[in-house]
Amino acid sequence: MKHLPKRILSIDVLRAITMFLMIFVNDVAGVDRITKWIEHTAADFDGMGFSDIIFPAFLFIVGLSLPFAIQGRIKKGDSYLSIVVYIILRALALIVMGFFHVNMESYNAGSALLSYPVFTIVLTVGFFLIWLDYPAQLAKTWKYSLITIGVLIVATMAYLYKGGSAEHPKGLEPEWWGILGIIGWAYLFAAVVYLITKGKMVVLLPSFILFALINVTSHMDLLHVDLWMIGDASSITLMLGGAVISTLYTVLISKGKDKTLWAALAASGILAILFGFMIRPYAGGISKIYSTPAWVFICMGITILVFELLVYVIDIKDKKNWFSLIKPAGTSTLTCYLIPYILYSLFSLIDFNYPHYFNYGIGGILRSLFIAFLVIRIVAFMEKKRIRLKV
């Protein structure tokens, strides 16, 4: 059997698959009369649907990538201070975008100067100008001028924002942080923890266990811990779980223990799922909305096993061409996440409506799959034009 590489290409593929599915589940949420196992489950229902697996999988994947990104900067000779600044700026970008996205859910177009789709498009253009991966050969004057324009656009949108109702108007406020914001806060804490532990398993693993215990004991009413910005520690548990697994990979591969790795990944995935089901009756059941330990560990275990399968398919059997159509979702992931905001806003501006048979059942599911592919192919075209976000 081919030896495992130190650089895991399967992480990019797993990220691409997860982003494709994230776009799909976000779109299929607007489809009626579909099978229940695809949908998100209700908050008080003890269980989860397919859609409930995608976000925790993404948090775990961010954790998988984290050690490679930070170790790469350390090997380049970056100081710890510069790495901390890099972590903060990266987290801040996600938090800011998530903050705006949450507030757009309560946008009051009736009292605002701009319609919802126009506001969304202009705001997203501002995000692109600030966090675009500008070509190295672009003059710094142009680069910083465009970034400044982006900042002014976002600041203007913040000023123009009107939320709430006519009776109870409100401005921008952090009701919650949105998908990107949760990722940003979890990344900030997980990356700092990883940096403090210096990526040493002997310290990193206990750190993961500590946050996992906070999540478990909080939901068992043994401790009432509400960590600043990360609450019950569910998000950082998932992210540090990914960091532990990729660190384990690196350690075992460096020692030539490929067979041990296969067993360790399989055992980790199975044990995480079993622990999730074991803790289920005692810690709030399985609930994405309440981020219960059962949901955290079952989703983590599933993601580990899928990751192991992809390591075999991609890194051993070299079948990455199987996923070439969705590759941009793994290399320009944030761009893929933002493009639907522009796409749906354009649909609204031209008053586009799907034929009725694409709004329910199998037709609606096929529509959502098409939208996910369409978004990724749009991003593929943008990549060719070197238009992608870098956060």
Secondary structure, 3 states (H helix, E strand, C coil): CCCCCCCCHHHHHHHHHHHHHHHHHHHHCCCECCCHHHCCCCCCCCCCCCHHHHHHHHHHHHHHHHHHHHHHHHHCCCCHHHHHHHHHHHHHHHHHHHHHHHHHCCECCCCCCCCHHHHHHHHHHHHHHHHECCCCCCCHHHHHHHHHHHHHHHHHHHHHCCEECCCCEECCCCCCCHHHHHHHHHHHHHHHHHHHHCCCHHHHHHHHHHHHHHHHHHHCCCCCCCECCCECCHHHHHHHHHHHHHHHHHHHHHCCCHHHHHHHHHHHHHHHHHHHHHHHHHCCCCCCCCCCHHHHHHHHHHHHHHHHHHHHHHHHCCCHHHHHHHCHHHHCHHHHHHHHHHHHHHHHHCCCCCCHHHCEHHHHHHHHHHHHHHHHHHHHHHHHCCCCECC
